Amino acid sequence: MATALEREKGARRPLAENQEDGGAIASLFSSSSPSDSEGSQPGGPYDAGLELFLAKSQLAAYESHRAMFEAYGGGKYNATGVIQWMLNSGLPQHIWHLFDWFLDGGGSYFGSQRALEPLHAQFDAYDGTLRVVNSAYEDSEQRLGLTARLFALNGVEVPLPALATAGSSSLAPALMKSTSFAVSSTSTYFNVGAVPSDGVVELGRLDLAQLRQAAVDHGGVVLLRLDLAVASPSPSSLSSDGAANGAKKINSAVGAAAPKPNTYWLSHKPDAVDWDECNFYMCNISAAADYSGLDALPSVRGQLAAQVAGESAPCEPFGSLSGTSSGDVGAGSGIAGRGRVVDPQGSGSGGPPSSTSWWCTDVTVANAACGAVAFFVHVRLLGEPGVVFWDDNFVTLLANETRTLKAVTAVPLGANTAAAADAYNSLVAP
């Protein structure tokens, strides 16, 4: 999944060139190039093609980093902290950091970004618990609602497993146990209410055995989609991008925009953790989860498109760095990633940006396929836009879904700048 510009320049910089996941992608340690004997032999990690191998490493990096920070958020403060090793690497490689050799954020960065948004809905794959985590030091909006839905890879919504309401828990500093919920034929809607400052709301547990059976019944992998929104919408009032119609901000005092949809890919066969084979930073597994069902993703060729929506406008996206916040993009909004660390004047010396040197541009990405999910879509800009930061990336689009991302650049986009989108589907679908 190397970008077109990278291929044109002859630079070998594919999307998954270097991400941290030392345990989950063990083969990355033993095969560093397609010419290695292990990598090129039948069944080796490069047997299906270099770009697919790189895309899979991005996917694993996204999943592992999101899980790491979600585990801490849901377990604070019995969980005492997280050590992220490391920020960036001194040489091109596949693993171990958030930013690659070129200081571009990949799957690991955006998985971390999703887990660390100020107000976040998350699923615990270990016991099936659904939680909403507030990382801001103020109570959230009072009228929050969470919709949980389950989808097959062909975009068809399938019944969500039964839910057991939350019981006692030692994981959360501020656990609310009286959340009401309503069940439709396929989805579950939770009337979350307010989430306390620096608190966690535990909503209930999905039956993992039923989730795995749903995966068995639908090709081996299903997608769990969580949408957290203001104004307590009913499931039918969700807009095409998963947010509540009319939703603006969740934590207005910190300028946090509405949370992005959170999508999990769930296997019919989970990892089997060997709890007797653990050290201070990892546990071994005796059997790995089976995600081969993703190889049967339907095609979205000709159905996935991205475009620059309108002109660039001056903005102040880095309020947490410059001491200001403005508009829907402000302090805590999570605008970062996939951009070189340069000063506002373009000298490349780094340092915090000024409040007057950034331009925001909306970029829409749409999946027009009515019978396919566009999985793990990477959106990028073509036309030498320079430094680019994104408020989200590597997104999964449901059938007929459109999402608007925000790109932040040091200069306004020129007339020749275009947007492009690549889905995981394109590497496996005929």
C-alpha positions in Angstrom: 0.0 0.0 0.0 2.8 2.4 -0.8 1.4 5.7 -2.0 1.5 6.7 -5.7 3.8 9.7 -4.9 6.2 7.4 -3.1 6.4 5.0 -6.0 6.9 7.9 -8.4 9.8 9.2 -6.3 11.3 5.8 -6.1 11.2 6.0 -2.3 10.4 2.8 -0.6 8.1 4.0 2.2 5.0 1.8 2.4 2.4 2.4 5.0 3.5 -0.2 7.4 7.2 0.3 7.2 7.7 0.4 10.9 5.2 -0.1 13.7 5.5 -1.4 17.2 4.0 -4.9 17.8 6.8 -7.1 18.9 4.6 -9.9 20.2 1.8 -9.9 17.7 3.9 -9.7 14.5 6.7 -12.0 15.4 7.6 -12.6 11.8 8.6 -9.0 11.4 11.7 -9.8 13.4 12.7 -12.7 11.3 12.0 -11.3 7.8 13.2 -7.9 7.1 13.0 -8.0 3.3 11.2 -9.8 0.5 14.4 -11.5 -0.5 14.9 -13.3 2.8 14.6 -17.0 2.5 11.9 -17.3 5.1 9.9 -14.4 3.7 10.0 -15.7 0.1 9.2 -19.3 0.7 5.6 -20.6 0.3 3.6 -19.7 3.3 6.1 -17.1 4.4 5.0 -13.6 5.4 5.7 -12.3 1.9 4.1 -15.1 0.0 0.9 -13.2 -0.6 2.7 -10.1 -1.7 4.7 -7.4 0.0 2.0 -4.8 0.0 -0.5 -7.2 1.7 2.2 -8.1 4.3 2.7 -4.4 5.0 -1.0 -3.7 5.2 -1.4 -6.6 7.7 1.4 -5.2 9.9 -0.4 -1.8 9.9 -3.6 -3.5 10.9 -1.9 -5.4 13.7 -0.1 -2.3 14.9 -3.4 -0.3 15.0 -5.2 -3.0 16.9 -2.4 -3.6 19.5 -1.8 0.1 20.3 -5.5 0.8 20.6 -5.9 -2.2 22.9 -2.9 -1.1 25.1 -4.3 2.4 25.7 -7.9 1.2 26.1 -6.8 -1.3 28.7 -5.2 1.4 30.7 -8.2 3.8 30.3 -10.7 1.2 31.3 -8.6 0.1 34.2 -7.4 3.4 35.6 -6.1 3.7 38.3 -5.7 0.1 39.4 -3.7 0.0 36.2 -0.9 2.4 37.2 0.5 3.5 33.8 1.6 2.7 30.2 5.0 2.8 28.8 5.0 3.4 25.0 8.3 2.4 23.5 9.0 4.3 21.3 8.0 7.5 19.6 10.0 7.1 16.4 12.9 5.1 15.1 16.3 6.0 13.8 16.0 3.7 10.8 13.3 2.3 8.6 11.7 -0.8 10.1 8.3 -2.3 10.7 7.8 -2.1 14.4 8.4 -0.4 17.8 7.3 3.2 17.3 4.4 5.6 16.5 6.2 7.6 13.8 8.2 6.1 11.0 11.6 7.0 9.6 9.9 9.9 7.7 8.0 11.0 10.8 4.7 9.9 9.3 2.2 8.3 11.6 0.7 5.0 10.6 -1.6 2.3 12.1 0.0 2.4 15.5 -0.4 6.2 15.7 -4.0 6.3 14.7 -4.9 3.3 16.9 -3.4 5.2 19.8 -5.2 8.4 18.7 -8.5 6.6 18.7 -8.1 5.1 22.2 -6.9 8.4 23.7 -9.6 10.8 22.5 -11.0 12.8 25.5 -14.3 10.9 25.6 -14.1 7.4 24.3 -16.4 4.4 23.8 -14.6 1.1 23.9 -15.0 -2.7 23.9 -13.0 -5.1 26.1 -12.2 -8.2 24.0 -11.1 -10.1 27.2 -14.5 -10.1 28.9 -16.9 -8.3 26.5 -17.3 -5.2 28.6 -18.5 -2.0 27.0 -17.2 1.2 28.6 -17.2 5.0 28.1 -14.0 6.6 29.4 -13.7 10.3 30.1 -10.1 11.5 30.2 -10.9 15.1 30.7 -10.9 16.8 34.1 -14.5 17.8 33.9 -17.8 16.0 33.7 -19.0 15.3 30.2 -22.1 16.5 28.5 -25.2 15.2 30.4 -27.0 13.7 27.4 -24.8 11.0 26.0 -25.9 7.9 24.1 -24.0 4.9 22.8 -25.2 2.7 20.0 -23.5 -0.7 19.5 -24.0 -2.6 16.2 -22.6 -5.7 14.6 -21.9 -6.1 10.9 -20.8 -8.8 8.5 -18.1 -7.9 6.0 -20.7 -7.6 3.3 -22.2 -4.6 5.2 -25.3 -6.5 6.4 -26.2 -5.7 10.1 -26.5 -8.8 12.1 -28.1 -9.3 15.6 -26.0 -8.1 18.5 -25.5 -10.8 21.2 -27.4 -10.5 24.5 -26.2 -8.1 27.1 -25.7 -8.6 30.8 -26.0 -5.3 32.7 -22.9 -4.1 34.6 -22.3 -5.5 38.0 -19.7 -4.6 40.6 -16.2 -3.7 39.3 -12.9 -2.7 40.7 -11.6 -1.3 37.5 -13.2 2.2 37.4 -12.6 5.2 39.6 -16.2 6.4 39.1 -18.4 3.5 38.0 -22.0 4.2 37.2 -24.2 1.0 37.3 -27.7 2.3 36.6 -27.4 2.9 32.8 -30.6 2.2 30.9 -30.5 0.6 27.5 -32.9 -0.4 24.8 -32.6 -3.3 22.4 -33.8 -3.3 18.8 -33.8 -6.2 16.4 -30.1 -5.8 15.7 -28.5 -3.1 17.9 -28.4 -1.9 21.5 -28.7 1.7 22.5 -27.4 2.9 25.9 -28.6 6.1 27.6 -25.2 6.8 29.1 -25.9 10.2 30.7 -22.9 12.1 32.0 -19.5 10.5 32.5 -17.7 11.9 35.6 -14.5 13.9 35.4 -11.6 11.4 34.8 -14.2 8.6 35.2 -15.4 5.5 33.6 -18.9 4.3 32.9 -19.3 0.5 32.6 -22.4 -0.3 30.5 -22.5 -4.1 30.5 -20.9 -7.1 28.9 -21.6 -8.7 25.5 -21.6 -12.5 25.4 -18.3 -13.4 23.8 -19.4 -16.9 22.9 -22.3 -15.4 20.9 -20.0 -12.9 19.3 -17.7 -15.8 18.1 -20.7 -17.7 16.9 -21.8 -14.7 14.9 -18.4 -14.6 13.3 -18.6 -18.3 12.5 -22.0 -17.7 10.8 -20.7 -14.8 8.8 -17.3 -15.8 7.3 -15.1 -15.9 10.3 -14.9 -12.2 11.1 -17.5 -9.6 12.2 -17.2 -5.9 12.9 -18.5 -4.3 16.1 -19.2 -0.6 15.7 -19.6 1.8 18.6 -21.0 5.3 18.1 -21.0 7.7 21.0 -23.0 10.9 20.5 -24.7 13.9 22.2 -28.4 14.4 22.5 -29.3 10.7 23.2 -30.4 9.9 19.7 -32.3 6.7 18.9 -30.3 4.3 16.7 -32.4 5.5 13.7 -31.3 9.1 14.1 -27.6 8.3 13.5 -26.2 10.2 10.5 -24.2 8.4 7.8 -21.0 9.1 9.6 -22.2 7.5 12.8 -22.5 10.8 14.8 -25.8 12.1 16.2 -27.5 14.6 14.0 -26.7 18.0 15.3 -24.0 16.8 17.7 -21.3 19.3 18.2 -19.0 18.9 21.2 -18.9 16.5 24.1 -16.6 18.3 26.5 -17.2 22.0 25.6 -14.7 23.4 28.1 -11.8 21.5 26.6 -13.0 22.0 23.0 -13.2 18.3 22.3 -15.1 17.4 19.1 -17.6 14.6 19.1 -15.9 11.1 19.3 -15.2 9.2 16.1 -16.9 5.9 15.5 -14.9 3.0 17.0 -14.8 -0.3 15.0 -13.5 -3.7 16.1 -12.8 -6.7 14.0 -13.7 -9.9 15.9 -12.6 -13.4 15.1 -14.5 -16.6 15.6 -11.3 -17.9 17.3 -9.7 -15.7 20.0 -6.1 -15.6 21.1 -5.3 -18.2 23.7 -3.1 -16.5 26.3 -0.7 -18.6 28.2 -0.8 -16.9 31.6 2.0 -19.0 32.9 4.3 -17.7 30.2 4.3 -14.0 31.1 7.1 -11.5 31.9 7.0 -7.9 32.9 5.9 -6.6 29.4 4.2 -9.5 27.6 2.5 -12.9 27.8 2.9 -15.6 25.2 0.0 -17.1 23.4 -0.5 -20.8 22.7 -2.8 -20.2 19.7 -3.4 -17.0 17.7 -6.8 -15.5 16.7 -7.9 -16.4 13.1 -8.5 -13.3 10.9 -8.2 -15.1 7.6 -11.8 -14.2 7.0 -10.6 -10.7 6.1 -9.1 -12.3 3.0 -12.7 -12.7 1.8 -13.6 -9.0 2.0 -15.9 -8.0 -0.9 -14.5 -5.7 -3.5 -15.0 -1.9 -3.3 -13.2 -1.2 -6.5 -14.7 1.8 -8.2 -16.9 2.4 -5.1 -14.5 4.1 -2.8 -13.6 7.7 -3.4 -12.0 10.6 -1.5 -12.1 14.3 -2.4 -11.0 17.6 -1.1 -14.2 19.3 0.1 -13.9 23.1 -0.4 -11.0 25.4 0.1 -8.5 25.5 3.0 -9.3 27.9 5.8 -7.0 29.4 8.5 -7.4 27.6 11.8 -5.8 27.0 15.2 -5.9 23.3 15.5 -3.2 22.9 18.1 -4.8 24.8 21.0 -3.2 22.5 23.5 0.3 23.5 22.3 -0.2 27.2 21.5 -2.5 27.9 24.5 -5.6 28.7 22.4 -8.5 26.8 21.0 -11.0 27.8 18.4 -14.0 26.3 16.7 -14.8 22.6 16.5 -11.1 21.9 16.1 -9.4 22.8 19.3 -7.5 21.7 22.3 -8.1 18.0 22.8 -9.5 17.4 19.4 -6.8 14.9 18.5 -5.5 16.6 15.3 -2.1 15.0 14.8 -0.4 12.2 12.9 1.0 11.5 9.5 3.0 14.7 9.3 6.6 15.7 9.6 7.6 17.6 12.7 8.5 21.0 11.3 8.3 24.6 12.4 5.5 26.8 10.9 8.0 28.5 8.6 9.0 25.2 7.1 12.6 25.1 8.2 12.2 21.6 9.6 13.6 22.5 13.0 10.6 21.3 14.9 9.0 23.0 17.9 5.4 24.0 18.7 3.4 25.6 15.9 2.2 29.2 16.0 -1.5 29.9 16.2 -1.5 31.6 12.7 0.4 29.2 10.5 -2.1 26.4 9.9 -4.8 25.7 7.4 -7.7 23.2 7.8 -9.3 21.4 4.9 -12.2 18.9 5.0 -11.6 15.7 3.1 -14.6 13.4 2.4 -14.2 9.7 1.9 -17.2 7.7 0.7 -18.0 4.0 0.3 -20.7 3.8 -2.4 -20.8 0.0 -2.3 -24.1 -1.3 -1.0 -22.8 -4.9 -0.4 -19.4 -4.3 1.2 -17.7 -2.7 4.1 -14.6 -0.6 3.1 -12.2 -1.9 5.6 -9.2 0.0 7.1 -9.2 2.8 4.6 -6.1 5.0 4.4 -6.8 8.5 3.2 -4.0 10.7 1.8 -3.3 13.9 -0.1 -1.6 14.0 -3.5 0.1 17.1 -5.0 2.9 17.9 -2.5 0.8 19.5 0.3 3.8 19.4 2.6 3.2 18.6 6.3 -0.2 17.0 6.8 -1.9 16.2 10.1 -5.2 14.2 10.3 -7.9 14.1 12.9 -8.5 10.4 11.9 -7.3 7.9 9.5 -7.3 4.1 8.7 -11.1 4.3 9.0 -13.7 1.6 8.3 -16.7 2.7 6.3 -20.0 0.8 6.4 -21.9 0.2 3.2 -23.0 3.6 1.7 -21.2 5.5 4.5 -19.5 8.8 4.1 -17.0 10.3 6.6 -15.4 13.7 6.7 -11.8 13.9 7.9 -9.9 17.1 8.6 -6.5 17.7 7.2 -4.2 20.3 8.7 -1.4 21.7 6.6 1.2 24.5 7.0 0.1 26.1 3.7 -3.3 26.2 2.0 -3.9 23.3 -0.5 -3.3 24.2 -4.1 -5.6 23.6 -7.0 -3.6 20.5 -8.0 -4.0 18.8 -4.6 -6.2 15.8 -4.7 -7.3 13.2 -2.2 -7.0 9.4 -2.5 -8.2 6.5 -0.5 -6.9 2.9 -0.3 -8.9 0.1 1.4 -7.6 -3.2 2.7 -10.2 -4.8 0.4 -8.2 -3.8 -2.6 -5.4 -6.1 -1.6 -7.5 -9.2 -1.1 -10.6 -8.8 -3.3 -10.6 -9.9 -7.0 
